[in-house]
Amino acid sequence: MKPLNVAVIGTGWCGGIRAIAAANHPIVANLHIAETNPERLAEIIALTNPASAVANWEQLIARNDIDTVIVSATPETTHYPMAKAALAAGKHVLLEKPMALRLDEADDLIDIAEANGLKFTIGYSQRFSAKQALAKRSIVDGTLGEPSAILVSRHIGRGLGEKIGNRIKLSPAVMEATHDIDFAMWCLEPRRPVRVYSQNSYGIRRDTVGLPDSQITVITMDDGVVVTINAGMSLPNHYQNASTTWIEVIGTAGSIFADDSHRDIVVNTVAEGIQFPLSTMPGEAVGDMYAGPMERETTHFLEAVSYDRPVMVEPRLARMTMELYTAADLSAELNEVIKLPLSPDQAGMALAAAVQ
Ligand SMILES: NC(=O)c1ccc[n+]([C@@H]2O[C@H](COP(=O)([O-])OP(=O)(O)OC[C@H]3O[C@@H](n4cnc5c(N)ncnc54)[C@H](O)[C@@H]3O)[C@@H](O)[C@H]2O)c1
């Protein structure tokens, strides 16, 4: 076991969860924070008692004693330059999705990590949910026989949809379906995707953020398995940052229907009416407990670095997920089926569509 000196860059919602998880973990010798919002920086200092806390993230990258970096800043334009600087400086990196805004940037990050022998992983927190893990295991151990179809419907509240849409113009495929593409590709390894068709639907978000409300994507794998994902960002706000997910996995010998809608615990108050707490995607602290996947995802990464174990989310699979949502945006823009792998020209067109 190697004690780690960990930096978290951007300690808003997710970075805050990760910083607290790191601060509580015994293999973290020292925690360092970079956060540009002074009020949030003060909150996180109080919560995590870091060894250092700065506004300028480059100061932490320049320090030789820091070996591990978590990049959780927004907007998403920060992800590639921050991760690249950290990897180039020889640090292990956990980077929130999306891993980059261009496929060649993703390739660059993977190349630097591999050349420097570093752990590099992407924050696909849903893999650390028991329901998704059970679906994966049931395919791998043969419980379901040969899989034929996976369907995922994921929706977040319009408040969170606006928070995201106001900071960057990325599609529901890039920002939401990405979790479910990752889940399906993880379940279906080593199959490869060969075709993508995607359509956008518009409702309230056209006027508020100029983006689709939902994006429905159909992916065909090389053996004919079909993956369908509906990713939406405009549910009424029934709980802060709530998300709801329904999963179906159909195989020749069995099926899984997983309700990840978080409606299994209800709080009803005179002041607020019916609430579905514990329904955020990364989860949240409940007293001494953490309910949800992001704390475990964070400690898994820290343990992978400290004990030199493999990371769960391999960057090459995250790159495949990126190629898929890039193809989905291209398909929605052109109203055409897109064949994979993308040609360099198609990748360029799709990325232009993604950032509008
Ligand atoms: N895996 C999941 O379940 C999940 C859920 C939500 C968001 N995300 C991803 O995590 C990322 C963070 O999302 P969030 O909701 O926590 O965002 P957020 O806006 O709440 O937090 C981002 C923080 O970064 C800080 N920041 C901005 N520029 C900075 C800089 N140059 N240096 C240091 N700090 C800087 C901001 O002040 C803010 O506190 C997003 O890219 C998103 O895609 C993942």
The ligand as a MOL file (V3000), in Angstrom:
LIG
                    3D

  0  0  0     0  0            999 V3000
M  V30 BEGIN CTAB
M  V30 COUNTS 44 48 0 0 0
M  V30 BEGIN ATOM
M  V30 1 N -20.7810 10.6770 -12.7490 0
M  V30 2 C -21.8170 11.3790 -12.3270 0
M  V30 3 O -22.7360 10.8430 -11.7200 0
M  V30 4 C -21.8360 12.8530 -12.6050 0
M  V30 5 C -22.9040 13.6160 -12.1150 0
M  V30 6 C -22.8910 14.9830 -12.3490 0
M  V30 7 C -21.8490 15.5600 -13.0460 0
M  V30 8 N -20.8480 14.7830 -13.5340 0 CHG=1
M  V30 9 C -19.7220 15.3760 -14.2780 0
M  V30 10 O -18.8520 15.9650 -13.3070 0
M  V30 11 C -18.3870 17.2240 -13.7300 0
M  V30 12 C -18.6300 18.2170 -12.6080 0
M  V30 13 O -20.0330 18.4190 -12.4600 0
M  V30 14 P -20.6240 19.1830 -11.1920 0
M  V30 15 O -22.0930 19.0490 -11.2730 0
M  V30 16 O -19.8890 18.7720 -9.9760 0 CHG=-1
M  V30 17 O -20.2040 20.6820 -11.5650 0
M  V30 18 P -20.1850 21.9570 -10.6240 0
M  V30 19 O -20.3770 23.0970 -11.5450 0
M  V30 20 O -21.1130 21.7580 -9.4790 0
M  V30 21 O -18.7100 21.9910 -10.0310 0
M  V30 22 C -17.6060 22.3690 -10.7930 0
M  V30 23 C -16.6730 23.1640 -9.8940 0
M  V30 24 O -15.4870 23.4810 -10.6100 0
M  V30 25 C -15.0710 24.7660 -10.1950 0
M  V30 26 N -14.1440 25.2990 -11.2040 0
M  V30 27 C -14.4360 25.8380 -12.4100 0
M  V30 28 N -13.3130 26.1780 -13.0670 0
M  V30 29 C -12.2810 25.8160 -12.2500 0
M  V30 30 C -10.8820 25.9140 -12.3690 0
M  V30 31 N -10.2960 26.4610 -13.4480 0
M  V30 32 N -10.1130 25.4770 -11.3510 0
M  V30 33 C -10.6930 24.9340 -10.2350 0
M  V30 34 N -12.0230 24.8250 -10.0590 0
M  V30 35 C -12.8090 25.2650 -11.0620 0
M  V30 36 C -16.3650 25.5400 -10.0530 0
M  V30 37 O -16.1890 26.7080 -9.2590 0
M  V30 38 C -17.2670 24.4980 -9.4200 0
M  V30 39 O -17.2330 24.5610 -8.0110 0
M  V30 40 C -19.1450 17.5870 -15.0080 0
M  V30 41 O -18.2620 17.6920 -16.0880 0
M  V30 42 C -20.1600 16.4840 -15.2170 0
M  V30 43 O -20.1940 16.0300 -16.5390 0
M  V30 44 C -20.8100 13.4590 -13.2950 0
M  V30 END ATOM
M  V30 BEGIN BOND
M  V30 1 1 1 2
M  V30 2 2 2 3
M  V30 3 1 2 4
M  V30 4 1 4 5
M  V30 5 2 4 44
M  V30 6 2 5 6
M  V30 7 1 6 7
M  V30 8 2 7 8
M  V30 9 1 8 9
M  V30 10 1 8 44
M  V30 11 1 9 10
M  V30 12 1 9 42
M  V30 13 1 10 11
M  V30 14 1 11 12
M  V30 15 1 11 40
M  V30 16 1 12 13
M  V30 17 1 13 14
M  V30 18 2 14 15
M  V30 19 1 14 16
M  V30 20 1 14 17
M  V30 21 1 17 18
M  V30 22 2 18 19
M  V30 23 1 18 20
M  V30 24 1 18 21
M  V30 25 1 21 22
M  V30 26 1 22 23
M  V30 27 1 23 24
M  V30 28 1 23 38
M  V30 29 1 24 25
M  V30 30 1 25 26
M  V30 31 1 25 36
M  V30 32 1 26 27
M  V30 33 1 26 35
M  V30 34 2 27 28
M  V30 35 1 28 29
M  V30 36 1 29 30
M  V30 37 2 29 35
M  V30 38 1 30 31
M  V30 39 2 30 32
M  V30 40 1 32 33
M  V30 41 2 33 34
M  V30 42 1 34 35
M  V30 43 1 36 37
M  V30 44 1 36 38
M  V30 45 1 38 39
M  V30 46 1 40 41
M  V30 47 1 40 42
M  V30 48 1 42 43
M  V30 END BOND
M  V30 END CTAB
M  END
